[in-house]
Amino acid sequence: MDIQTLSLLLSVLAIVLSVMAMTKKESPTVAPAPASDTRALRLQAYERLVLLTERIALPNLISRLAQPGISAFEMKVALLENIKQEFDYNSTQQLYVSELAWDSVRNLKEQNLSMIHQVSASFSADASGSELNKRLLELLLQQTGAPLHEIVAKTLNQEAKTLMT
């Protein structure tokens, strides 16, 4: 066997081995995340949900979105859309928190949406946004006990503190 033939055989063998190596399917191995990484993700999720709770609390939402001269209908739409957007943006956090925590946040969202729909239904087409806001805030003040957003925030805080110990 001469050098050219041997060189050709080695080249073909190298090409075959390269193709086999590239097409070989390796089984993916997913190492579990260290407990400290998981804890950090969970704490961050609780932090984001506390922020969400504060952002969709009706008093905070009204003060942030209130604009002079808009109608009750426009204010209703702004309130509803803002709550839905905030909630949707943070919906993936449910992966990292307890079922109780997530249900609390979801119930807050649903209660706020329901209250806005009910109160706005009692207004005429020419009502102002400030009238709607005033009525929503009055209803919140008439409720006995702590407002739901405070209860939800307290629940989230307690669970987060449990993670930190």
TORMARBA-223258 format. One line per 5 residues: their letters; for each residue x, y, z of C-alpha. Coordinates in Angstrom, 1 decimal. Layout:
<rs>
a = X Y Z  ... $
</rs>
This chain:
<rs>
mdiqt = 0.0 0.0 0.0  1.4 3.3 -1.0  1.3 6.6 0.9  -1.4 8.1 -1.3  -3.8 5.2 -0.6 $
lslll = -3.1 5.2 3.1  -3.6 9.0 3.2  -6.9 8.6 1.3  -8.1 5.9 3.7  -7.2 8.0 6.7 $
svlai = -9.0 11.0 5.3  -12.1 8.9 4.6  -12.0 7.5 8.1  -11.6 11.0 9.6  -14.6 12.2 7.6 $
vlsvm = -16.8 9.2 8.6  -15.8 9.7 12.3  -16.6 13.4 12.0  -20.0 12.8 10.5  -20.8 10.2 13.1 $
amtkk = -19.8 12.6 15.9  -22.0 15.4 14.5  -25.0 13.2 14.1  -24.7 11.3 17.4  -27.6 12.3 19.6 $
esptv = -26.6 12.9 23.1  -29.2 12.5 25.7  -29.8 15.8 27.4  -28.9 15.8 31.0  -30.6 18.5 33.1 $
apapa = -29.0 18.9 36.4  -31.3 20.0 39.2  -30.9 23.6 40.2  -29.2 24.1 43.5  -31.5 24.9 46.4 $
sdtra = -30.1 28.4 46.7  -31.0 29.1 43.0  -34.5 27.8 43.5  -34.9 29.9 46.7  -33.7 33.0 44.9 $
lrlqa = -36.2 32.4 42.1  -39.1 31.8 44.5  -38.2 35.0 46.6  -38.1 37.0 43.4  -41.5 35.7 42.4 $
yerlv = -43.0 36.7 45.8  -41.4 40.1 45.4  -43.0 40.5 41.9  -46.4 39.4 43.2  -46.2 41.9 46.1 $
llter = -45.5 44.6 43.5  -48.4 43.3 41.3  -50.7 43.4 44.3  -49.7 47.0 45.0  -50.1 48.0 41.4 $
ialpn = -53.6 46.6 41.0  -54.9 47.8 44.3  -57.7 50.1 43.3  -56.6 53.2 45.3  -53.1 53.0 43.7 $
lisrl = -54.5 52.2 40.3  -57.0 55.1 40.4  -54.3 57.6 41.5  -52.0 56.4 38.7  -54.6 56.4 35.9 $
aqpgi = -56.9 59.2 36.8  -57.0 61.9 34.1  -59.2 65.0 34.2  -61.9 65.2 31.6  -62.2 61.5 30.7 $
safem = -65.5 59.7 30.8  -66.5 57.0 33.2  -66.4 54.5 30.3  -62.9 55.5 29.3  -61.8 55.2 33.0 $
kvall = -63.4 51.8 33.2  -61.6 50.6 30.2  -58.2 52.0 31.4  -58.7 50.3 34.8  -59.7 47.0 33.4 $
enikq = -57.0 46.9 30.8  -54.3 47.9 33.3  -55.3 45.2 35.7  -55.3 42.5 33.0  -52.0 43.6 31.6 $
efdyn = -50.3 43.7 35.0  -51.7 40.3 35.8  -50.8 38.7 32.5  -47.2 40.1 32.7  -46.7 38.4 36.0 $
stqql = -48.7 35.2 35.4  -45.5 33.0 35.1  -44.7 33.7 38.7  -47.3 31.1 39.7  -44.7 28.5 38.9 $
yvsel = -42.6 29.6 41.9  -45.2 30.3 44.6  -47.7 28.3 46.6  -51.2 27.6 45.3  -52.5 29.8 48.2 $
awdsv = -50.4 32.7 47.2  -51.3 32.5 43.5  -55.0 32.0 44.3  -54.9 35.1 46.5  -53.5 37.2 43.7 $
rnlke = -55.9 35.8 41.2  -58.9 36.5 43.5  -57.7 40.1 44.0  -57.6 40.6 40.3  -61.1 39.0 39.9 $
qnlsm = -62.6 41.1 42.7  -61.2 44.3 41.3  -62.5 43.5 37.8  -65.9 42.6 39.2  -66.2 45.7 41.3 $
ihqvs = -65.2 48.0 38.4  -67.8 46.3 36.2  -70.6 46.5 38.8  -69.9 50.1 39.8  -69.5 51.4 36.2 $
asfsa = -72.8 49.7 35.2  -74.7 52.1 37.5  -73.4 55.2 35.7  -74.9 57.0 32.7  -73.1 57.4 29.4 $
dasgs = -72.2 61.0 30.2  -70.7 60.3 33.7  -67.2 61.4 34.3  -64.2 59.3 35.2  -63.7 61.1 38.4 $
elnkr = -67.3 60.1 39.5  -66.4 56.5 38.8  -63.2 56.8 40.8  -64.9 58.4 43.7  -67.6 55.7 43.9 $
llell = -65.0 52.9 43.7  -63.0 54.5 46.5  -66.2 55.0 48.6  -67.0 51.3 48.2  -63.6 50.3 49.4 $
lqqtg = -63.9 52.5 52.5  -67.3 51.0 53.3  -65.9 47.4 53.4  -65.4 46.0 56.8  -62.0 44.7 57.7 $
aplhe = -58.8 45.2 55.8  -58.9 45.7 52.1  -58.3 42.5 50.1  -55.0 43.9 48.6  -53.6 44.3 52.1 $
ivakt = -54.6 40.8 53.0  -53.0 39.4 49.8  -49.8 41.4 50.4  -49.6 40.1 54.0  -50.0 36.5 52.8 $
lnqea = -47.3 36.9 50.2  -45.0 38.6 52.8  -45.5 35.8 55.3  -44.7 33.1 52.7  -41.6 34.9 51.5 $
ktlmt = -40.4 35.3 55.1  -40.9 31.6 55.6  -38.6 31.0 52.6  -35.9 33.2 54.1  -35.6 31.3 57.4 $
</rs>
